[in-house]
């Protein structure tokens, strides 16, 4: 039964890669719809990834070390985007940051409106995908031995140095796992992006949105982009969970702590 369930889960992915030939994929990838969407996806997910690492890592550390009820409540709220339908998140983004949203007037006074722009794509990716990193990073930081942190402080290390040189290396496998999940989720984001950024070719159309648009005109292009998206996701997960984790993880060379 387990084998049947495994086949059920993997069969759609296998079908994507086997129903078209490499020549057909290369021909379809010449469609003008494809590469602008690839560029937008790469640029926006890279920015979202960098922002999440820069701000999500210290936030996860604070959540992991705090014992207050407010921290627990905040952690629970941050997990909501993981379980909410993307359409709900898209509506929430419009109500909060859209032109008529809570902060819409503030943005308008600054001469900027994030809705239906490249910024909206990044906003949607951050709200939907960052919680995956924060959840994994918080759990990883909780596994760090308090005694090692105390020893580092006793030896004269500042709180920042203790965080960067002790806590982060020890939690790095969990951080990398969360980073892989975050980037993969951002790369595949569809619903919230469609609601808040629209599906504007060359402006806000990411790869998932381009696949949706291609389904209405040319199934081959949709298949080719699906294959490309699967390949990118596999390479990303393999890199962050494989060579990068092996190189930068805390336990290397027969388990010795570096």
N, C-alpha and C positions, 0 to 999 in steps of 0.2 A: 504493500500500500504506500509505503514511504517513497518507493521508486516511481510509482505512478504519479504521486503528487509532485515529485521533483520534475518529471517529464512535463507535467501540466504547466509548471511555472516557467520552465526553460524553453518550451516549444515556440512561443511567440518570438522570443529573441532569435532562435535558430531560423525561424521562417523569414525574418527580416533579411538575414544575410544570405539566404539560399534561394530566394525566389527571383533574384535578378543576377545577371552576369556582371563581372567587373567592367566589361565594355559598356554595358547599358548604364551602369552607375556613373562611369566617367562622362558619358554623353549627357546624362541628366544633370550632372554637376556643372555643366556649362550654362545652364539656365540662369538668366540675369537675376532671378529671385534668390539664388543660393548664397553667393559670396557676401553681399551686403549683410545678410542675416548672420552669416558666420562671423563676420567682423564685429557686428554689434554684440553678439553673444560673448565673444572672447573679451572684448573691451569691458563690457558691463560686469561680467562675472569676475574679471580680474580686479576691477575697482571694488566690487562688493566684497571679494575675498580679502583684499588688503584692509578695508575698513573694519571688517569683522575681526581679523586678527589683531589689529591695533587697539580696538576698543573692547572687543569681546573677551580677550584674554585676561586683562586686569579685572573686568567685570566678573568673570567666572571665578577668579581668585578671591574676590571679595565675597561672592556668594558662598564659596566653599568654606571660607574661614569664619564667616559670621554665623552666630547662633541666635540672632534675633528673629522674632516672628515676622518682621517686615521683610527680611531677606527671604524667608521661606515663601511668603506671599508673592514677592516679586519673582521668585524662581518659578512658581506655579503659573503666574501670568505669562511669563516668557515662553512657557511650553504650549500655550494655547494655539499659536500659529501652526504647530505641528499637527494638531488634530482638527483645526477648523477647515472647512472647505475653502479653497483658494478664492472662489467668488466672494465669499464673505470678507476675506482680507482685502480684496479689491475695492469693495464698497467702503470698508473702513478707511482705506487710504484716501478715497475720494472725500469722505466726510472730514478727515483730519487735515489733509494737505492739498486737497483740490481747490479750485478757484473759489468755490463757495463754502469751503470747509473751515474748520476752526482757525487754521493758520493761513488760509488762503489770502485774507486781506493783508496780513503781514508780508507775505511773499510778494503780493501785488505792489505794495508800497515800496518794495526794494527793486521793482522792475523785473521780477522773475516769477514764473509760475511753473512748478515742477510737473504738473499734470500733462500727459500726452507729449512727453519729451523723453530724451535719453535719461534724464534724471529720474523720471518716473519708473523706468525699467529698473534702475539701481535701487530705488526705494522699495519696489515690490520684491526684488531679490533679497534685500536685507531683511525685511520683515518676515518673509517666508522661510529663508534659509539660515539666517544667523542663529536662531534657536537650536538648530541641530548641533552647531559648534559649541554653543554655550552649555548645552546639556551635557555633551561629552566631556568638555573641558572642566566643568564643575565637578563631575564625578571623578575625573582623573586627579584633580587637585586635592580632593578629599582623601585620596589614597596615599598622599605624600606623608611620610612619617614625621610627626611633630618633633620627635627627638632630633632629627637631622636639622630641622629649622632652628631649634634651640641651640644646638652646637654651633651652627654657623653664626648666630647672633652673639653667642658667648665668645667666639673667636674674633669678634669685632666687625663682622659684616653688617652693613646697613640693611634696613628692610628691603630696599630696592635691589641691592646686590644679592641678598638671600633669595629673593623672588626669582631673579634672572639666572643666578648660578646654581641654585639648588632646586627650587620648586619646579621651574619650567623644564629643566632636563629630566627630572624624575617623572614628570607628567607628560613628557613629549609623545609617547605612543598614543595616549588618549587624545592629545591635542591634534596629532596627525590624523587620527581616525575621524575626529569631529570635523577637521578641515576638509577631508575627502568627502564626507557626507554633505557638508555645507556647499562646497563647490558643485558637486553633482546635482544637488537639489536646485541651486541657483541656475545651473545650465538648463535644467528641465522645466523651469518655472513657466507656467502658461496662464492660468486663470486670473491671478491677481494682476499680472502684466497686461492682459487683454482689457481688463476693466479700467485700470488706472493709466496705462500708457497707450492703449489702442494698438492697432495692427497696421502701422503705417510703414510701408515698404521703404527701406533705406533710412528710416528715422528711428522707429521703435520696434521694428519687426525682428524678433529674435528667431533662432532656429525652430523652436517648437511652434511659434506663430506662423513661420514660413511653411512648415509642414502642413499646418491646418489650411493655409491658403492654397497650397499646391494640390491638396486633395480635391478641390473643386474644379481643377483644370487639368492636371496631369499627375496621375498616380505614380508614374515612374520617378518624377522629381521628388515626390513625397517619400518614396521608398529610398531613393539615393540619399536624401538628407537624413532619413532615419538611420541608415547604415552609418553615415558620417557621425551622427550624434552618439550612437552606440559605441563606435570606435573611440571617440574622444573620451567618453565616460569610462571605458575600460582602461585606456591609457592613464587617465587621471587617477583612478582608484588604484591601479597597479603601481604607479609611481609613488603615491603617498603612503600606501600600505606595504610596499615592497622595498625597492632600493633606497628610497629616502628614509623610511623608517629604520632600515638596517644600518644606514650610515650615520644618522643623527640620533637614533634612539639611545637611551641611557645605558642599556646593557649590551655591550659588544665584547668581542674577543673573549669568548668562553665565559660570558656573564660578568666580566669585571666592569665595575662602574667607572665611567670615564669622567 
